[in-house]
């Protein structure tokens, strides 16, 4: 799906593709690991190789909470 995003964005002449692709990748990976860890931020940070502070900053930046990650809406899971 990331490949589709990059190919479509390139074909449409969009800008800032790299940043937007990284944001999509981060959201996909972090959401998956948060679900895998049962919402335990310490465990998720360890699995990701991030500090807990960095993980929390990324969650805030993506406007994600443990509740949102553990109960994803259909539209969010389709984006991944």
Buried (B, 14 or more C-beta within 10 A) or exposed (E): EEEEBBEEBEEEEEEEBEEBBEBBEBBBBBBBBBBEBEBEBEBBBBBBEBEEEEBEEBBEEBEBEBEBBEEBEEEBEEEB
